[in-house]
Amino acid sequence: MAARRGALIVLEGVDRSGKSTQSRRLVEALRKAGHRAELLRFPERTTEIGQLISSYLEKKNNLEDHTVHLLFSANRWEHM
């Protein structure tokens, strides 16, 4: 029998709309129901790339659009 694949649930919204709160609540509910669940948040601001993204999002650093796009991608690869 083939292994079951998991599900990826993505919550999107503008800043300060409650995505983190709702994500945590969803993970807790899934775990209580006996499911394995992991919460991932991006950008992961603890890495060097994440800090660059963070400074851009806080308007402390001005980066070219293509550069920011590549930094977001690299930040996700760092997590792997």
N, C-alpha and C positions, 0 to 999 in steps of 0.2 A: 504494500500500500504506500502510495506517495505521501510525503510529509505535507501537512496542511500549511498553507501559506497564511501569513498574518494579514492584517489590515492596516493601512496607513490612513490616519484621520488627520486632516489638516484644518486648522482654524486660522482664518485670515481676517484682518480688520485693521482699522486705523489705530494709531498709537493711543494708549490709555482707554481702549474700548472694553477691556476685561478678558482678553484672550488668555493671559496667563492664569487668571483665576478659574476660568471655565475649563482650561486644559487640566489643571491640577484636580479639579472636581471630577472630571471625566475619568482620569487615570485612577483616582481613588474608588470610584464606583465600579470600574471594570475589575479592579483587583478584588474588591469585596465580593464581586460576582464570580470570582474564581478564575479570572482571565489573567494572563501575563500582560503587563502593560508597561511601557517605558515612555517617559516624557522627554522630548527633545525640543530645545529652543534655539532658534537662530536669529541673529548672529550669536555665536558663542564668543562672548566678549573677553574671555580670560586669555585667549591666545594673542600673539602679536598681530595676526591678520584681523582678528576680532576687534582689537583695540583701534586699528586703523578704520574699520567700518564704524565703530562706535563714535570716533571723533568726527567722521563724516556726517553721521546721523545727528549728532549734536551741533552741527554747523561750526565746528572748530577747525575743520580741514576741508578744503575744496578739492574734489577729485573729479576727473573726467568720467562721464557716464559709463563708458566701456570698462574703465578701470574698476569702478565700484561693482559692476556686474561680475567681473572676474574674481574680485575679492570675496564676494558672497559665495561663489562657487567653490573657491579654494577653502573657505571657512567650513563648508560642509564636508569637503574631502578630508580636512584635518580631523574631523570627528571620527571618520572611519578608521 
